[in-house]
């Protein structure tokens, strides 16, 4: 461990770009290495260690991204108690929806269609798939890519 800890840490840090996460992942990698030692076949130890480290770092990064991508559905919103709040929430949602509609023209056409169908027309994956004559999984992929496009090109402050 002492001999290769810097090698493993640098490999992980190059993927994660966060020191604390890289430290945690380094410890996890050394556990993986320990359990994988019987499978080691005397090839280059550094490349073997680096491959395990980078693969683990990529897994950690994907897991973090999936956790950040969780979307709050309308059913998940807490119920409001007072009648005034029950009136305000739909108005705010409508205002937000109108703001998004106004920005949709900036988006590539294939993403715009699926976003409009899912979020504005509130259609299911199945309905969208039937209309666009594609599989439901394709609709899911398009929505995922459209959300990523929005995260990359739109700022949250633009919608306040």
N, C-alpha and C positions, 0 to 999 in steps of 0.2 A: 504494500500500500504506500509506504513512504516513498519508494522509488518512482512510482508512476502516478501519484496523486495530482501533481501539476499537469501532466499530460491529459489525464482524464478530465480534470476541472476545465482546462482550456478548451477541450473539445466540446464539452457541454455548454460552457459559457458562450462559445461562438454561435450556438443555436438559440439559446434562451435569452441571452443579453440581459440577465438579471442575476446579480451576485448571490442573493439568498437562495433563489430557486436553483441556481447552479450548484451551490454547496449541498443543498438537500439531495439533489439528483446525483451528485457525486457519491454520496454515502449509499444511495440506493444501487448505484452501478457497481460499487464494490461488493455489495451483497450478491448481485447478479453474477459478477465475475467469480465469486467464491463458489457458487452453486454450479457454474458452467465449467469450472476447472477440469473436471473429469473428461469433458468433451474436447478440451484443447488438444490440438494435434501437432504441436511443436512447429508451427509456422511462425511468422513474425509476431511476436508478443505485442509490440506497440500497435501494429495495425489491427490486431484482434481486439485489444482493449479499446482502441479508438472507435472501432466499428460498434462495439457494444454500447459505448458511451453516447455516440451520436444517435444511434437508434433509440436509446432510452430518452435522450433529450427531445427528439422529435415526437415521441409518444407523449411526453410531459407537455410540450408546447401545444399539441393537438387537443389534449384534454383541457388545458386552460382556455383555448379558443372556444371549444364546445360549451364550456361553462359560461363564458361571456355572451354567447349567442342565444342563450335562453330568452325566449320572447314572452312577454307578459300578455296573456290572452284576456279578452274582456271578462270572461268568467272568473278569472283569477283576481280581479279587482275587488277590494273590500267593499262591502255594502255600506252605503251612507245612511246616516240616521235621520237628519233633518230634511224636511221637504225642500228647503232652499238648495241644499247640496244636491238633492236628487234632480233638480232642474239645471244646476250649474254644470254638472258632469257631462251630460249629453251635449250641452252647448260648447263646452271646451273640446270635446271629442270631434264635434262637427267642425269647429274652427280649425283644429289640427288637421282634419281630413282635407279641408279646403286648401290649407297651406301646402300640404303634400301634393294635392292635385295641381296647384299652380307651378310646382317645381318638377312635375313629371316630364314636361317637354324637354328637359335637359338630359333625360335618361335615354339610353339606347332603346330602340323600338321593341325588340324582343323582351327586354326586361319590363318596359312600361306596360305592355299588354298583360303580363302575368301579375304585376303589382296591382294594376287597375282591377283585374278580375278578382283577385283574392282579397285585397284590402278595401277597395272602394265598392265593388259590386258584391262583396262578401260571398263569393262562390267557393265551393269545395274543390279540392284537388281533382276529384273525379269529374266534376262539371267542367272545369277548365280543360282537363285532358280531352274530354269528349268534344268540346268546342274547337280546340286547336288540333284535334286528331293526332294526339301523342299519348304516351303512357303517363300515368299518374306520377311515376318516379321522375319523369322528365320535367313535369311541372314543379315537383319538389326541388329538383336541381336548379331550375331557372329561378325559383324564389330565393334559394340560397345564394346564388350568384348575384341576383338583383340586390339583396340585402347587403352583401359585401360591397357592391358597387356604391350603394348609398352611403355606407359607412366611410368609404374611401373618399367620396366626392362631396358629400354634404356635411356641414357642421351642425351640431346640435343647436348652437346659438341662432342659426338661420330659422329655426322653428319656434322661437319664443316671442 
